[in-house]
Amino acid sequence: MARKNRIVSFHKMKREVVHLIHKKYPLGWDDEIKFYNLGAGKSFYAFNFITEEYNYLVKVDMNVDYFVEGVEFEEPKNEEADSY
């Protein structure tokens, strides 16, 4: 039986599937995220996740201030938290 394709926001996924995602990517899925440009100013970030029934394209929110393709930025340091 062929798998069905689904595009779903991470926040709208069923709890069981979210559990499977966390099990497959215990350290996060940052390395799996890709940019999808639909044209006309519409785009999103997502990663693939496959189950026995579905091929999911899981849409995720990205902080684009820290993501530019080919360039890595460091998170800003909170200097107050480091000093006692």
N, C-alpha and C positions, 0 to 999 in steps of 0.2 A: 504494500500500500504506500502510495506517495504521501509525503508530508505536505501539509498545508502551510502557506506562507502567511505570516502575520507581522504587522508593524504596530508596536504597542509602546506606550510611554511606560517607563520603569515604575512610576508612581501608580499606574493603573493595572499593574499585573496582579495576577492571583498570588496569594500568599505562598502556595506550594511551589510555584515557579520561581518566586523570589528566593525561596529557601534553596532550590536547586542551583540558582545562579551564584549565591553566596558559597555554596559547597564547591562549585567548579572553580570559582575565582576567590579563594579565601583572602588573598592580598589585594583584591580590587581588580577592576577591569580596565584601568586607564590605558594600558598598552593595546587594548582591543578596539578602542573607540576610533571611528572614522567620521569624516565630515561628508555630508550629503547635501549637494546644492540642487534644488529643484527648479532654479531659475525664478524670474519675476520677484526677486527679493526673499524667496522662501528657502530656508535651509535648516538642517538639524544635525545633531551629533548622535551616533548610535553604534551599537556593537551587535554582532550576531550571536545567537544562542540557539542550540538545536536540542529538541527533545524527541521522543519517539513519535509524537503526533505532529509537531510544528517546527518550522524554521522561523524563529523569531528574529526580527530586527528591533532591538530594544532601544528606544529613544531615551537619551539622558540629557540632563541639564549640564551645561559646561560654563565655567567662568572664563569667558573669552579674553578677559584682561590678562590671563596667565597662559593662554594657549594661542600660539601662532605657529603654523606648520613649519617645521624645520628649526625652530628656535625654542629653547627652553628657558624659562624664567624661574627664579627662586621666589618662594613665598616671602612676603615682607616679614621682617623680624620684629617682634614686639619687644623693644628694648627694656620697657618697664618690667615685663614679666621675668627677665633675666636678672635683674638687680634685686637685692634683698634689702 
